[in-house]
């Protein structure tokens, strides 16, 4: 597979940081262009102008590189969502901010998100591992929103079982909107309206 060497100016703290950063950037570009299954460690090494043995010092496999790329991308999305939630005033506004900001952030990373969806279908175990990393962080944010709503009196007191079920329902609904975004990226207004409806129905359904 013919590849073009990618040279990207960065200013990390150490030489090792620089190499890791170049590896992840080059790998992300290759994964998005060709898919995880069609990219080898040799391809990544060639893209950064290094030997394969150099990559083995930092990563044991291309899957490990892909997971590192995803961890960084997930952290960026979760951080953006958390800031939007923090700025919102009411529990309903926080829930709407959670959903809207997440989908907006994923739209910016649509090529990578589409690749993740593809990997989840082609490699169930690997896809499940990636999904669980994301779900844990999303679940924490949603539980914090519920706790805030209960504390402010917007939401009635809920048992831990009810909270777990609500988080599952919210994430399942949002996952459906994400898949719609991947397969029908030309309807953001429809998705945004659905987000508002989802937040309104959930909050008023569990209102105090």
MDAnalysis code that builds the backbone (N, CA, C; Angstrom):
import MDAnalysis as mda
import numpy as np

u = mda.Universe.empty(624, n_residues=208, atom_resindex=np.repeat(np.arange(208), 3), trajectory=True)
u.add_TopologyAttr("name", ["N", "CA", "C"] * 208)
u.add_TopologyAttr("resid", np.arange(1, 209))
u.add_TopologyAttr("resname", ["UNK", "UNK", "UNK", "UNK", "UNK", "UNK", "UNK", "UNK", "UNK", "UNK", "UNK", "UNK", "UNK", "UNK", "UNK", "UNK", "UNK", "UNK", "UNK", "UNK", "UNK", "UNK", "UNK", "UNK", "UNK", "UNK", "UNK", "UNK", "UNK", "UNK", "UNK", "UNK", "UNK", "UNK", "UNK", "UNK", "UNK", "UNK", "UNK", "UNK", "UNK", "UNK", "UNK", "UNK", "UNK", "UNK", "UNK", "UNK", "UNK", "UNK", "UNK", "UNK", "UNK", "UNK", "UNK", "UNK", "UNK", "UNK", "UNK", "UNK", "UNK", "UNK", "UNK", "UNK", "UNK", "UNK", "UNK", "UNK", "UNK", "UNK", "UNK", "UNK", "UNK", "UNK", "UNK", "UNK", "UNK", "UNK", "UNK", "UNK", "UNK", "UNK", "UNK", "UNK", "UNK", "UNK", "UNK", "UNK", "UNK", "UNK", "UNK", "UNK", "UNK", "UNK", "UNK", "UNK", "UNK", "UNK", "UNK", "UNK", "UNK", "UNK", "UNK", "UNK", "UNK", "UNK", "UNK", "UNK", "UNK", "UNK", "UNK", "UNK", "UNK", "UNK", "UNK", "UNK", "UNK", "UNK", "UNK", "UNK", "UNK", "UNK", "UNK", "UNK", "UNK", "UNK", "UNK", "UNK", "UNK", "UNK", "UNK", "UNK", "UNK", "UNK", "UNK", "UNK", "UNK", "UNK", "UNK", "UNK", "UNK", "UNK", "UNK", "UNK", "UNK", "UNK", "UNK", "UNK", "UNK", "UNK", "UNK", "UNK", "UNK", "UNK", "UNK", "UNK", "UNK", "UNK", "UNK", "UNK", "UNK", "UNK", "UNK", "UNK", "UNK", "UNK", "UNK", "UNK", "UNK", "UNK", "UNK", "UNK", "UNK", "UNK", "UNK", "UNK", "UNK", "UNK", "UNK", "UNK", "UNK", "UNK", "UNK", "UNK", "UNK", "UNK", "UNK", "UNK", "UNK", "UNK", "UNK", "UNK", "UNK", "UNK", "UNK", "UNK", "UNK", "UNK", "UNK", "UNK", "UNK", "UNK", "UNK", "UNK", "UNK", "UNK", "UNK", "UNK"])
u.atoms.positions = np.array([
    [0.842, -1.192, 0.000],
    [0.000, 0.000, 0.000],
    [0.880, 1.246, 0.000],
    [0.739, 2.069, -1.021],
    [1.570, 3.270, -1.124],
    [1.099, 4.320, -0.144],
    [2.026, 4.911, 0.579],
    [1.682, 5.917, 1.571],
    [2.529, 7.159, 1.367],
    [2.018, 8.288, 1.817],
    [2.766, 9.535, 1.783],
    [3.217, 9.873, 3.183],
    [4.491, 10.176, 3.357],
    [5.001, 10.512, 4.678],
    [4.358, 11.790, 5.186],
    [3.871, 11.752, 6.418],
    [3.218, 12.915, 7.001],
    [4.159, 13.594, 7.970],
    [4.464, 14.839, 7.739],
    [5.323, 15.615, 8.625],
    [4.490, 16.723, 9.240],
    [4.294, 16.686, 10.550],
    [3.401, 17.623, 11.209],
    [4.127, 18.359, 12.314],
    [4.203, 19.679, 12.249],
    [4.900, 20.444, 13.284],
    [4.134, 20.444, 14.598],
    [4.794, 20.022, 15.661],
    [4.182, 20.030, 16.980],
    [5.228, 20.472, 17.986],
    [4.782, 20.813, 19.180],
    [5.739, 21.260, 20.188],
    [5.476, 20.575, 21.520],
    [5.652, 19.252, 21.583],
    [5.427, 18.524, 22.822],
    [6.576, 18.754, 23.801],
    [6.425, 18.199, 25.010],
    [7.412, 18.449, 26.054],
    [8.681, 17.617, 25.861],
    [8.572, 16.429, 25.332],
    [9.736, 15.562, 25.189],
    [9.770, 14.935, 23.804],
    [10.919, 14.335, 23.490],
    [11.066, 13.656, 22.206],
    [10.085, 12.486, 22.107],
    [9.887, 11.759, 23.208],
    [8.944, 10.642, 23.199],
    [7.525, 11.131, 22.956],
    [7.168, 12.258, 23.573],
    [5.847, 12.837, 23.327],
    [5.679, 13.166, 21.849],
    [6.745, 13.705, 21.245],
    [6.704, 14.089, 19.829],
    [6.452, 12.873, 18.951],
    [7.148, 11.781, 19.246],
    [6.990, 10.577, 18.434],
    [5.589, 10.001, 18.607],
    [5.124, 9.929, 19.853],
    [3.763, 9.419, 20.104],
    [2.721, 10.259, 19.371],
    [2.893, 11.570, 19.434],
    [1.946, 12.464, 18.772],
    [1.949, 12.258, 17.265],
    [3.134, 12.152, 16.683],
    [3.235, 11.924, 15.240],
    [2.638, 10.577, 14.842],
    [2.879, 9.562, 15.665],
    [2.313, 8.240, 15.387],
    [0.796, 8.304, 15.381],
    [0.209, 8.937, 16.408],
    [-1.250, 8.980, 16.508],
    [-1.870, 9.802, 15.383],
    [-1.241, 10.923, 15.046],
    [-1.782, 11.745, 13.959],
    [-1.706, 11.031, 12.624],
    [-0.561, 10.424, 12.353],
    [-0.401, 9.697, 11.089],
    [-1.351, 8.505, 11.025],
    [-1.454, 7.770, 12.141],
    [-2.326, 6.594, 12.182],
    [-3.787, 7.004, 12.006],
    [-4.192, 8.077, 12.664],
    [-5.571, 8.534, 12.529],
    [-5.901, 8.854, 11.070],
    [-4.977, 9.526, 10.412],
    [-5.171, 9.861, 8.994],
    [-5.306, 8.585, 8.149],
    [-4.438, 7.617, 8.393],
    [-4.475, 6.374, 7.631],
    [-5.728, 5.569, 7.926],
    [-6.116, 5.490, 9.211],
    [-7.316, 4.745, 9.587],
    [-8.550, 5.333, 8.900],
    [-8.651, 6.672, 8.903],
    [-9.804, 7.317, 8.293],
    [-9.830, 7.136, 6.774],
    [-8.649, 7.074, 6.172],
    [-8.566, 6.927, 4.718],
    [-8.806, 5.495, 4.257],
    [-8.299, 4.512, 5.039],
    [-8.279, 3.139, 4.546],
    [-8.972, 2.128, 5.457],
    [-9.344, 2.515, 6.681],
    [-9.947, 1.564, 7.603],
    [-8.898, 0.835, 8.417],
    [-9.260, 0.432, 9.605],
    [-8.318, -0.213, 10.516],
    [-7.730, -1.493, 9.926],
    [-8.570, -2.313, 9.309],
    [-8.108, -3.606, 8.798],
    [-7.115, -3.486, 7.648],
    [-7.151, -2.357, 6.929],
    [-6.294, -2.194, 5.752],
    [-5.017, -1.406, 6.039],
    [-4.768, -1.115, 7.291],
    [-3.561, -0.382, 7.683],
    [-2.687, -1.289, 8.544],
    [-1.385, -1.286, 8.270],
    [-0.442, -2.084, 9.050],
    [0.485, -1.163, 9.846],
    [1.221, -1.767, 10.776],
    [2.209, -0.991, 11.522],
    [3.279, -0.438, 10.584],
    [3.612, -1.210, 9.546],
    [4.587, -0.739, 8.565],
    [4.104, 0.537, 7.879],
    [2.795, 0.583, 7.586],
    [2.227, 1.776, 6.953],
    [2.384, 2.992, 7.860],
    [2.097, 2.798, 9.144],
    [2.199, 3.904, 10.101],
    [3.651, 4.346, 10.241],
    [4.559, 3.380, 10.352],
    [5.985, 3.699, 10.489],
    [6.483, 4.470, 9.280],
    [6.068, 4.029, 8.084],
    [6.486, 4.705, 6.866],
    [5.936, 6.126, 6.804],
    [4.729, 6.314, 7.319],
    [4.089, 7.633, 7.274],
    [4.819, 8.666, 8.120],
    [5.515, 8.204, 9.169],
    [6.252, 9.151, 10.017],
    [7.760, 9.081, 9.768],
    [8.147, 8.302, 8.766],
    [9.565, 8.221, 8.412],
    [10.404, 7.467, 9.419],
    [9.810, 6.475, 10.098],
    [10.529, 5.672, 11.092],
    [10.469, 4.200, 10.723],
    [11.270, 3.401, 11.390],
    [11.229, 1.960, 11.199],
    [10.148, 1.338, 12.077],
    [9.701, 0.137, 11.693],
    [8.662, -0.551, 12.452],
    [9.115, -0.824, 13.881],
    [10.413, -1.088, 14.071],
    [10.933, -1.378, 15.411],
    [10.760, -0.183, 16.345],
    [10.807, 1.022, 15.790],
    [10.595, 2.216, 16.608],
    [9.183, 2.237, 17.170],
    [8.210, 1.858, 16.333],
    [6.814, 1.848, 16.781],
    [6.603, 0.847, 17.910],
    [7.292, -0.313, 17.822],
    [7.117, -1.343, 18.849],
    [7.586, -0.866, 20.223],
    [8.462, 0.128, 20.248],
    [8.922, 0.674, 21.530],
    [7.775, 1.404, 22.236],
    [6.830, 1.948, 21.448],
    [5.732, 2.744, 21.998],
    [4.388, 2.010, 21.998],
    [4.157, 1.198, 20.976],
    [2.865, 0.516, 20.842],
    [3.089, -0.927, 20.409],
    [2.300, -1.828, 20.977],
    [2.461, -3.243, 20.670],
    [1.727, -3.656, 19.392],
    [0.691, -2.886, 19.008],
    [-0.103, -3.260, 17.842],
    [-0.816, -2.032, 17.288],
    [-1.361, -2.177, 16.089],
    [-2.113, -1.067, 15.500],
    [-3.408, -0.833, 16.282],
    [-3.949, -1.908, 16.889],
    [-5.151, -1.748, 17.714],
    [-4.864, -0.868, 18.926],
    [-3.670, -1.015, 19.495],
    [-3.289, -0.185, 20.641],
    [-3.158, 1.281, 20.216],
    [-2.634, 1.502, 19.015],
    [-2.542, 2.871, 18.496],
    [-3.947, 3.432, 18.276],
    [-4.815, 2.616, 17.692],
    [-6.180, 3.063, 17.430],
    [-6.890, 3.411, 18.736],
    [-6.679, 2.611, 19.771],
    [-7.308, 2.880, 21.065],
    [-6.769, 4.173, 21.663],
    [-5.470, 4.431, 21.476],
    [-4.884, 5.677, 21.974],
    [-5.485, 6.878, 21.250],
    [-5.665, 6.741, 19.932],
    [-6.301, 7.799, 19.154],
    [-7.715, 8.042, 19.657],
    [-8.460, 6.953, 19.879],
    [-9.847, 7.081, 20.315],
    [-9.947, 7.670, 21.710],
    [-9.036, 7.278, 22.596],
    [-9.048, 7.821, 23.962],
    [-8.883, 9.339, 23.930],
    [-7.995, 9.817, 23.061],
    [-7.790, 11.256, 22.966],
    [-9.015, 11.950, 22.385],
    [-9.582, 11.368, 21.332],
    [-10.759, 11.971, 20.708],
    [-11.948, 11.972, 21.670],
    [-12.109, 10.875, 22.404],
    [-13.194, 10.777, 23.376],
    [-13.027, 11.818, 24.471],
    [-11.791, 11.988, 24.933],
    [-11.520, 12.982, 25.974],
    [-11.884, 14.386, 25.506],
    [-11.586, 14.686, 24.237],
    [-11.925, 16.005, 23.695],
    [-13.436, 16.210, 23.666],
    [-14.175, 15.184, 23.224],
    [-15.632, 15.293, 23.153],
    [-16.227, 15.421, 24.551],
    [-15.795, 14.565, 25.473],
    [-16.339, 14.579, 26.829],
    [-16.040, 15.911, 27.520],
    [-14.846, 16.442, 27.314],
    [-14.495, 17.734, 27.910],
    [-15.396, 18.839, 27.376],
    [-15.623, 18.836, 26.059],
    [-16.498, 19.840, 25.449],
    [-17.922, 19.719, 25.973],
    [-18.403, 18.493, 26.108],
    [-19.755, 18.259, 26.619],
    [-19.864, 18.702, 28.080],
    [-18.872, 18.342, 28.882],
    [-18.889, 18.690, 30.311],
    [-18.920, 20.204, 30.514],
    [-18.188, 20.948, 29.699],
    [-18.179, 22.411, 29.808],
    [-19.542, 22.989, 29.450],
    [-20.179, 22.434, 28.414],
    [-21.503, 22.906, 28.012],
    [-22.531, 22.613, 29.094],
    [-22.434, 21.440, 29.697],
    [-23.352, 21.064, 30.781],
    [-23.171, 21.990, 31.980],
    [-21.933, 22.291, 32.300],
    [-21.642, 23.160, 33.439],
    [-22.232, 24.555, 33.247],
    [-22.216, 25.061, 32.018],
    [-22.717, 26.405, 31.744],
    [-24.247, 26.485, 31.769],
    [-24.921, 25.348, 31.507],
    [-26.392, 25.341, 31.458],
    [-26.970, 25.525, 32.854],
    [-28.168, 26.132, 32.922],
    [-28.749, 26.479, 34.217],
    [-29.601, 25.402, 34.849],
    [-30.594, 24.882, 34.132],
    [-31.526, 23.905, 34.691],
    [-31.139, 22.490, 34.266],
    [-31.764, 21.508, 34.896],
    [-31.486, 20.115, 34.546],
    [-31.882, 19.838, 33.100],
    [-33.025, 20.390, 32.666],
    [-33.452, 20.196, 31.272],
    [-32.448, 20.827, 30.306],
    [-31.979, 22.027, 30.642],
    [-30.989, 22.695, 29.795],
    [-29.675, 21.931, 29.773],
    [-29.306, 21.356, 30.919],
    [-28.077, 20.576, 30.993],
    [-28.177, 19.318, 30.135],
    [-29.343, 18.667, 30.196],
    [-29.533, 17.457, 29.400],
    [-29.519, 17.794, 27.909],
    [-30.179, 18.893, 27.547],
    [-30.172, 19.299, 26.141],
    [-28.761, 19.682, 25.703],
    [-28.022, 20.362, 26.582],
    [-26.635, 20.734, 26.255],
    [-25.773, 19.490, 26.075],
    [-25.997, 18.497, 26.924],
    [-25.253, 17.230, 26.817],
    [-25.453, 16.625, 25.427],
    [-26.723, 16.459, 25.045],
    [-27.031, 15.800, 23.772],
    [-26.571, 16.626, 22.571],
    [-26.913, 17.922, 22.583],
    [-26.605, 18.777, 21.426],
    [-25.107, 18.940, 21.234],
    [-24.385, 19.145, 22.331],
    [-22.938, 19.353, 22.231],
    [-22.237, 18.084, 21.774],
    [-22.705, 16.949, 22.272],
    [-22.092, 15.690, 21.863],
    [-22.254, 15.463, 20.366],
    [-23.474, 15.636, 19.854],
    [-23.688, 15.421, 18.434],
    [-22.929, 16.446, 17.593],
    [-22.868, 17.689, 18.071],
    [-22.123, 18.714, 17.338],
    [-20.634, 18.366, 17.285],
    [-20.092, 17.881, 18.407],
    [-18.683, 17.500, 18.453],
    [-18.414, 16.300, 17.547],
    [-19.347, 15.346, 17.524],
    [-19.169, 14.164, 16.680],
    [-19.295, 14.504, 15.198],
    [-20.109, 15.508, 14.874],
    [-20.209, 15.936, 13.471],
    [-18.847, 16.414, 12.964],
    [-18.082, 17.068, 13.852],
    [-16.761, 17.556, 13.472],
    [-15.802, 16.388, 13.237],
    [-16.093, 15.254, 13.873],
    [-15.221, 14.087, 13.772],
    [-15.949, 12.951, 13.049],
    [-16.789, 13.314, 12.086],
    [-17.673, 12.337, 11.471],
    [-16.927, 11.185, 10.810],
    [-15.816, 11.489, 10.131],
    [-15.059, 10.429, 9.455],
    [-14.552, 9.403, 10.466],
    [-14.028, 9.903, 11.590],
    [-13.506, 8.997, 12.608],
    [-14.642, 8.238, 13.290],
    [-15.750, 8.921, 13.570],
    [-16.884, 8.270, 14.220],
    [-17.470, 7.183, 13.325],
    [-17.530, 7.458, 12.019],
    [-18.025, 6.452, 11.072],
    [-17.133, 5.214, 11.087],
    [-15.822, 5.442, 11.222],
    [-14.876, 4.330, 11.295],
    [-15.117, 3.509, 12.548],
    [-15.369, 4.179, 13.659],
    [-15.640, 3.470, 14.915],
    [-16.892, 2.613, 14.771],
    [-17.944, 3.168, 14.168],
    [-19.173, 2.402, 13.955],
    [-18.894, 1.168, 13.111],
    [-18.069, 1.339, 12.075],
    [-17.717, 0.221, 11.208],
    [-16.974, -0.861, 11.978],
    [-16.032, -0.448, 12.836],
    [-15.262, -1.410, 13.621],
    [-16.142, -2.154, 14.613],
    [-17.157, -1.472, 15.144],
    [-18.056, -2.117, 16.098],
    [-18.829, -3.249, 15.445],
    [-19.175, -3.074, 14.156],
    [-19.904, -4.114, 13.447],
    [-18.982, -5.234, 12.965],
    [-17.759, -4.893, 12.550],
    [-16.854, -5.899, 11.988],
    [-16.075, -6.660, 13.057],
    [-15.859, -6.019, 14.210],
    [-15.118, -6.651, 15.300],
    [-15.842, -6.352, 16.600],
    [-16.782, -7.212, 16.945],
    [-17.681, -6.954, 18.073],
    [-16.937, -6.752, 19.389],
    [-15.935, -7.588, 19.650],
    [-15.219, -7.503, 20.929],
    [-14.438, -6.196, 21.031],
    [-13.728, -5.843, 19.975],
    [-12.946, -4.613, 19.969],
    [-13.864, -3.396, 20.037],
    [-14.953, -3.454, 19.244],
    [-15.909, -2.354, 19.247],
    [-16.560, -2.173, 20.596],
    [-16.859, -3.275, 21.276],
    [-17.475, -3.212, 22.598],
    [-16.534, -2.557, 23.602],
    [-15.243, -2.858, 23.517],
    [-14.257, -2.251, 24.413],
    [-14.218, -0.740, 24.231],
    [-14.208, -0.292, 22.972],
    [-14.201, 1.142, 22.697],
    [-15.467, 1.800, 23.221],
    [-16.602, 1.168, 22.960],
    [-17.890, 1.727, 23.367],
    [-17.993, 1.842, 24.871],
    [-17.502, 0.827, 25.604],
    [-17.587, 0.848, 27.064],
    [-16.764, 1.989, 27.659],
    [-15.622, 2.285, 27.060],
    [-14.802, 3.398, 27.551],
    [-15.569, 4.710, 27.458],
    [-16.291, 4.867, 26.376],
    [-17.059, 6.084, 26.148],
    [-18.277, 6.123, 27.079],
    [-18.993, 5.000, 27.174],
    [-20.220, 4.943, 27.965],
    [-19.975, 5.254, 29.438],
    [-18.867, 4.801, 29.979],
    [-18.569, 5.052, 31.393],
    [-18.499, 6.542, 31.692],
    [-17.865, 7.285, 30.805],
    [-17.705, 8.723, 31.019],
    [-19.012, 9.463, 30.765],
    [-19.757, 9.031, 29.751],
    [-21.056, 9.642, 29.481],
    [-22.031, 9.372, 30.623],
    [-22.028, 8.155, 31.132],
    [-22.934, 7.788, 32.218],
    [-22.691, 8.649, 33.445],
    [-21.428, 8.920, 33.751],
    [-21.095, 9.758, 34.901],
    [-21.679, 11.159, 34.735],
    [-21.552, 11.739, 33.546],
    [-22.100, 13.076, 33.293],
    [-23.617, 13.087, 33.438],
    [-24.277, 12.073, 32.891],
    [-25.733, 12.022, 32.961],
    [-26.218, 11.817, 34.386],
    [-25.533, 11.001, 35.153],
    [-25.908, 10.796, 36.557],
    [-25.743, 12.093, 37.354],
    [-24.718, 12.866, 37.003],
    [-24.517, 14.163, 37.660],
    [-25.666, 15.123, 37.336],
    [-26.172, 15.060, 36.095],
    [-27.304, 15.903, 35.710],
    [-28.552, 15.506, 36.498],
    [-28.792, 14.211, 36.616],
    [-29.934, 13.731, 37.392],
    [-29.819, 14.162, 38.852],
    [-28.626, 14.029, 39.420],
    [-28.400, 14.421, 40.820],
    [-28.658, 15.920, 40.999],
    [-28.222, 16.711, 40.020],
    [-28.453, 18.155, 40.068],
    [-29.947, 18.451, 40.037],
    [-30.681, 17.775, 39.152],
    [-32.118, 17.987, 39.043],
    [-32.866, 17.600, 40.301],
    [-32.434, 16.534, 40.942],
    [-33.058, 16.103, 42.197],
    [-32.768, 17.125, 43.290],
    [-31.542, 17.612, 43.329],
    [-31.148, 18.585, 44.350],
    [-31.910, 19.907, 44.199],
    [-32.140, 20.335, 42.954],
    [-32.840, 21.603, 42.721],
    [-34.358, 21.452, 42.752],
    [-34.847, 20.214, 42.851],
    [-36.285, 19.985, 42.907],
    [-36.953, 19.871, 41.556],
    [-36.177, 19.897, 40.475],
    [-36.765, 19.743, 39.135],
    [-37.196, 18.304, 38.880],
    [-36.462, 17.388, 39.495],
    [-36.702, 15.963, 39.299],
    [-37.035, 15.338, 40.645],
    [-38.008, 14.427, 40.620],
    [-38.355, 13.730, 41.856],
    [-37.209, 12.819, 42.283],
    [-37.209, 12.438, 43.537],
    [-36.176, 11.531, 44.037],
    [-36.265, 10.190, 43.316],
    [-35.136, 9.730, 42.829],
    [-35.082, 8.487, 42.073],
    [-34.191, 7.478, 42.772],
    [-34.580, 6.210, 42.716],
    [-33.738, 5.149, 43.259],
    [-32.545, 4.958, 42.337],
    [-31.516, 4.292, 42.832],
    [-30.337, 4.037, 42.001],
    [-30.702, 3.198, 40.781],
    [-31.661, 2.279, 40.955],
    [-32.096, 1.448, 39.833],
    [-32.790, 2.300, 38.767],
    [-33.619, 3.244, 39.221],
    [-34.296, 4.133, 38.275],
    [-33.289, 5.015, 37.540],
    [-32.284, 5.496, 38.252],
    [-31.268, 6.339, 37.623],
    [-30.488, 5.565, 36.567],
    [-30.128, 4.332, 36.901],
    [-29.409, 3.497, 35.937],
    [-30.255, 3.268, 34.688],
    [-31.548, 3.011, 34.887],
    [-32.445, 2.761, 33.762],
    [-32.590, 4.011, 32.897],
    [-32.708, 5.177, 33.534],
    [-32.849, 6.424, 32.789],
    [-31.596, 6.739, 31.980],
    [-30.442, 6.514, 32.570],
    [-29.184, 6.737, 31.849],
    [-29.112, 5.813, 30.639],
    [-29.536, 4.573, 30.819],
    [-29.549, 3.618, 29.705],
    [-30.487, 4.092, 28.594],
    [-31.672, 4.568, 28.986],
    [-32.652, 5.051, 28.004],
    [-32.108, 6.261, 27.253],
    [-31.504, 7.195, 27.979],
    [-30.971, 8.402, 27.354],
    [-29.853, 8.075, 26.371],
    [-28.931, 7.222, 26.794],
    [-27.813, 6.877, 25.923],
    [-28.268, 6.065, 24.716],
    [-29.276, 5.217, 24.898],
    [-29.799, 4.438, 23.775],
    [-30.459, 5.356, 22.756],
    [-31.254, 6.318, 23.258],
    [-31.886, 7.273, 22.351],
    [-30.871, 8.113, 21.611],
    [-29.853, 8.545, 22.326],
    [-28.814, 9.363, 21.716],
    [-27.998, 8.552, 20.710],
    [-27.786, 7.288, 21.018],
    [-27.049, 6.419, 20.089],
    [-27.793, 6.289, 18.768],
    [-29.137, 6.233, 18.852],
    [-29.944, 6.180, 17.633],
    [-29.771, 7.441, 16.797],
    [-29.709, 8.598, 17.472],
    [-29.501, 9.865, 16.761],
    [-28.101, 9.920, 16.142],
    [-27.132, 9.341, 16.835],
    [-25.766, 9.313, 16.298],
    [-25.698, 8.477, 15.022],
    [-26.373, 7.338, 15.035],
    [-26.381, 6.487, 13.845],
    [-27.100, 7.188, 12.689],
    [-28.162, 7.912, 13.014],
    [-28.867, 8.692, 11.997],
    [-27.931, 9.740, 11.403],
    [-27.101, 10.332, 12.254],
    [-26.147, 11.337, 11.803],
    [-25.151, 10.729, 10.809],
    [-24.698, 9.512, 11.097],
    [-23.726, 8.837, 10.222],
    [-24.339, 8.518, 8.869],
    [-25.577, 8.002, 8.886],
    [-26.198, 7.535, 7.650],
    [-26.957, 8.634, 6.908],
    [-27.297, 9.729, 7.615],
    [-28.042, 10.809, 6.973],
    [-27.528, 12.136, 7.507],
    [-26.309, 12.499, 7.109],
    [-25.636, 13.674, 7.663],
    [-26.214, 14.986, 7.150],
    [-27.199, 14.929, 6.242],
    [-27.757, 16.160, 5.677],
    [-28.979, 16.670, 6.429],
    [-29.268, 16.106, 7.616],
    [-30.459, 16.533, 8.343],
    [-30.136, 16.950, 9.781],
    [-29.182, 17.871, 9.995],
    [-28.854, 18.294, 11.364],
    [-30.009, 18.969, 12.083],
    [-30.859, 19.715, 11.354],
    [-31.987, 20.392, 11.996],
    [-32.974, 19.369, 12.562],
    [-33.187, 18.293, 11.832],
    [-34.067, 17.219, 12.303],
    [-33.494, 16.575, 13.560],
    [-32.187, 16.373, 13.566],
    [-31.535, 15.774, 14.732],
    [-31.599, 16.715, 15.933],
    [-31.392, 18.010, 15.707],
    [-31.431, 18.981, 16.799],
    [-32.830, 19.056, 17.416],
    [-33.859, 19.002, 16.571],
    [-35.231, 19.018, 17.080],
    [-35.505, 17.771, 17.907],
    [-35.017, 16.629, 17.431],
    [-35.208, 15.372, 18.162],
    [-34.528, 15.428, 19.522],
    [-33.369, 16.092, 19.595],
    [-32.655, 16.249, 20.861],
    [-33.497, 17.033, 21.858],
    [-34.084, 18.148, 21.391],
    [-34.931, 18.964, 22.265],
    [-36.119, 18.164, 22.786],
    [-36.717, 17.371, 21.895],
    [-37.849, 16.537, 22.291],
    [-37.434, 15.493, 23.303],
    [-36.285, 14.869, 23.079],
    [-35.798, 13.835, 23.993],
    [-35.584, 14.407, 25.385],
    [-34.917, 15.568, 25.471],
    [-34.662, 16.194, 26.769],
    [-35.961, 16.582, 27.461],
    [-36.897, 17.151, 26.696],
    [-38.163, 17.613, 27.278],
    [-38.992, 16.452, 27.806],
    [-39.094, 15.406, 27.006],
    [-39.902, 14.237, 27.404],
    [-39.312, 13.586, 28.649],
    [-37.994, 13.421, 28.675],
    [-37.359, 12.767, 29.813],
    [-37.520, 13.587, 31.101],
    [-37.201, 14.871, 31.018],
    [-37.262, 15.705, 32.232],
    [-38.689, 15.834, 32.745],
    [-39.660, 16.086, 31.853],
    [-41.037, 16.244, 32.316],
    [-41.649, 14.921, 32.741],
    [-41.109, 13.836, 32.214],
    [-41.590, 12.531, 32.634],
    [-41.140, 12.146, 34.037],
    [-40.014, 12.728, 34.496],
    [-39.516, 12.416, 35.837],
    [-39.527, 13.666, 36.723],
    [-40.275, 14.674, 36.292],
    [-40.333, 15.927, 37.043],
    [-40.923, 15.743, 38.438],
    [-40.598, 16.690, 39.287],
    [-41.062, 16.607, 40.678],
    [-42.564, 16.860, 40.738],
])
